[in-house]
Structures are given as structure tokens and as C-alpha cells.
Amino acid sequence: MTGARSPDVPRGHLDIWRRKPALRAIYGDFYDRMISACVPGPTIETGSGIGNLKSRFPDVVATDIQFAPWIDCVADAQRLPFAAATAANIVMVDTLHHLEFPAHFFREAERVLRPDGRIIMVEPAITWISTLFYRLLHHEPVRTAADPLIEGTPDRYRDPYCSNQAIPTLLATRDRTRFEQRFKKLKIVRVDWFAFAVYPLSGGFKSWSLIPRGLVGPTLRVERALEGVLGRVAGFRMMLVIKKGAG
């Protein structure tokens, strides 16, 4: 992400994270999914935010556009300060849909990843059910007419919290072929659609929650069993796995 710093936002998120055990359990499920998709080797996180992934993945190199004491490296995801072919994985949660020009990030990831490396991200999923919630009750826009592969020069003064929640879904569906034609070393190898009820009921990083911590685990198990049937229709979240070719 690029742009002006907004340190109060991650600080506020950190307070909510500490006060909401249900939210921590839900994100723990996100992190477990991501970690299971990683390959052995050095792993970089972009858009680390409040740094909570380290609770599950202590060896991850946490980077973010904004400085914080828990960040290992201040870095723009669109201009990664790492040498070529040094990372086995690049992981991210709720980062891609904030990038001004996602194509810049993918070009950098293509450079930084080792052959057979992975980009693994958890992002908002725009489905028949979730789009109503995101459009009516969420502050971030959903612009399905956008071009997720548009090129340009990043604006250094852009607010890093500007976003378009549709970007990851567009890449995984409508613009998938264009993406793989543009980045010939990268291939989308897995798309999981999940989180039907427990995530919206938790309120995310809002101060409220409609689900107690004790119900999160059982609900997640039921949702996992139904992902194959309901995911693409009702999922609020997606995990996208992109592999860099060996050649």
C-alpha cells in the first residue's frame, strides 16, 4: 500500500483484537488455512497491520507500509525491498484490495518468489450473499466494473486504506485468464470460498459481535463441511493461492 500514514487505524484494530476472542478464533482459522498452503522456506507477509499473524507463524517476515513496533520491515507491497528468488511464500490478509495498482505487486512477487513459490492471500469474497452485506453495511466499496490489472504510477499521497473489495474476486473469476496471460510465470492454482455466517456475525473489527467465542469453533466446523456446496454462493471470504512456475 502507498500513501499517507494513518497510525490510529491499526492501533484501534489492536484494541479490538485484544477485546474480541471470537475475532481471534476466526482469524486463527484464516491463518491455519494460509499456513497449510505454504511451501517450506522463507515467508514474507505484506500488509501486516497489527502483526497478529506472528502469533501463529512467528518466523514470518512482517512488512507494512506503516511503521509499528511489531513490523520487521517498512515496505510497500508494490515495491518489495527483497532480492530476486529469495522467498518461498508471500502471504497477505486483506491487503490486495487496498493496493492502488495490484499489477505492480504481482510483478514484484514474480521477481521475489523462488521457482515453485506461492502467493497466498485471504481477502473479501464477492458472492451473491456477501455482496448485499458489503454494499449496504460495510464502509469499503465494491466496484465490479474496475480493472484489477490496470497500470499506473502509485500516488505517494494516497490514503493506504482506500480500497475496492471486488479486486480479489475479479482476479479469481472474470479476469483470471488475463492475469495468467500478463504474468506468465504465475498461475492461480486454488480458490477457496468460505466464511458464510461466523465472520459477518463477529462484526469483524467493529466493536460489536453477535457470536460468542464458544460457538465459533463448532460453527467453523459446520461451515467447512458445507464449503463445497455453499462457498461460491454465500462465502464472505476467499483464499487465493498463486504458484510461480519452476521454469
N, C-alpha and C positions, 0 to 999 in steps of 0.2 A: 504494500500500500504506500501511497505517497501523499504528501500534503502537510497541512498544519497539525501540530500536536494537540491532542485533547486528553491530557492525563487524567482528568476527573472521571472519564468514562470507565477505563479499566479499574480504577480504584473503587468505583461504585459497584462494578461487577464482582470484584473480590469480596466486598462486604456481603453481597447477596449469596455468593458461592459458599461462604462460611456459614451463613444462616439457614441454608436450604439443603438438608440431607437428601431429599428426593432428587433435586437437581444434580447433586454429585453422583448419585447412583445412576441416573440416566446418562450422564456424560461418561461415567465409567464404562457403560455398555458401548458408547461410541468408541472410546479408546481401545477397548478389548477387540472390537472389530478391526480397527486400523492396525493394531499391533499384530494380529493374526495374519494380516495380508502382507506384512513386511517381509523382506528377504534379509538374511544376515548381512551386517555391515554398518558403517556409519549412517546415521539418520539425522536429517535436518528438519526442523519444524519451522514453517513460515507463518507469520501472524500469530505468535504465541499468546498474545493478550495477557491474561493474568497468570499464565505459566502453569496451569493446572495439569497439563499432560505429564509433567515430570513426576507427578505422584504415582503414575503407572509406568512410566518409561524414563527412568532417571538419567539414562545415557543420551537422551535426545539433545541435540544442539538447538536451543530455543532462540529464535530470531523474531524480531518485530520492528516495525518502522518507528515505534515509540520506545524510548528508554524506560526501563523499570529495573529494580534491583534483581529480579529473578530472571532477566533476559541475559543470555550468553553473548549475543551479538546484535547490535542495532543494524538492521538491513532492510532494504526494500525488496519485496518478492519479485519485482520487475527488473532488479539488477543485483543478483546474488554475488556476494563477495567471496566466492569459493572457486578453487581451481577446477579445471575440466576433469570429468570422470573421477570425482572423489567421493561421491555419496552413493550409498546403496538404495536409500529411500529419501523421499521428500514427503513429509506428512503435513496436513493442514486441516483445521476445523473452522468453518465459517470465515474463510479468507478469500477464496476465489471470487465470490460475488461482490467483494469490496474493491477489487482491482480495477483501475481505470482502463487498462489495456491487458487483458488476460494473455493475449498472444505474446507479449513481452516475457511474462512469467514462463510460459511453455518453452519459449526459445532458450531461456536461461536454464530451465530444468533439463532440457535436452542436452545442454552443454555439461552441466554439473553432474548428472547421473552417470554411473558406470553402465556398461552394457548389461542388460537384463535387470537394471534398476527399476524402481517403482515410484510413481506419484500416487499417493493415497490420500483422499480427501473425504470429509463428511461435510455436506452442505445442505441447504434447504432443498426440498423436492417439491416441484410444482406439479401436483396431480389434481384430479377432478375435485377431491375433497379439500385438500390443503389450500388450493388457490383461493377458496372463499375466505378462509381464515386469514391467510396472508394479505389478501387485498383489502379486507374490511377491518381487521383487528390488529394488524401489525404495521409498525411505522415505516418499515423498509418497502420500497416499491417493487412491483412485479411487472417488468416490461418485456413481454414476449416477442415484440417486434424488433428488439435490439439485435445487433450483430455481435456475438461474443468474440469474434476473431478480428474485429476492427483494429487497424493500426493507427498509431499516432505518437505524439511526444507527451509523456506524462507531465502533468501540471504539478509543479513542486508545491503550490499553494492549495491544492485540492484537499478538502476535508477527507481524512482517511476513513471516515465512517459513511461516506457516500456509497451507494450500493445499488444493485439490481439482483434480486433474489432469483430471477429466471435464468441467469447465465449458466449455472451448472447443468440444469435440466436441458437447456438448449444444446449444450455441447454433447450431452449423452443421447440426444434424440435427433432433433431436426438438423443439427449441424455436425453430426458425428462424422459423416463422410468427408465433409470439407476440412474438419480438424485433422483427420488422418492423411489427407492429401497435402495439407500445408506442412505438417510436422511428420515427415516420412519415417523418422526413427521412433515415433511414439504411436502406440496403439491402445485403444480402450479395450481392456480385457475383462472388465467386470463392472456391473452396475447393480447395486443392491438398493431396493426401495423399502423403507421400513418406518417405524415410529408412527403408529396410527392414532393412539389415544394418550398414552402416558406422557409423551412430550408436550402436546398442547395443554393437557391438564396440569402440568407442572408450572405453567406460566413462564417457562424459560428463565431469563434473567430479570423478570418482573418481581416485585416484592411479594406477590401472592402465589399460592399453589392450591390446587383443588384435589391433589392426591397425596395421601400420607406416605411417608417413607416405607412403611411396612407393606404397602400394596405395589410398590414399584417392581420388585423382583418377580412376583407371580404374574403381573401384567406383562412384563417384558417377555416372559417365557411363552405366554399365550400369543403375543404378537409375533414372536419368532416362528411359531408354528404356522401362522397364517400369512407370512410374508409372500410366499409364492402365489397366493390367491389374491390378496388384497393390496400388496405393495404398490403396484403401478397405478392403482385407482385411488388409494387412500393414504399413502405414505406422506409424512411430513418431512422426512429426511432421506437422503441418498448417500451411499458410499460409492465413489468413483475410483477405480483402480486403473492406472495407465502404465503400461510397460514400455521401457526403452528396448529396442531390438538389440540383438547381440552383434549385428554387423555394422 
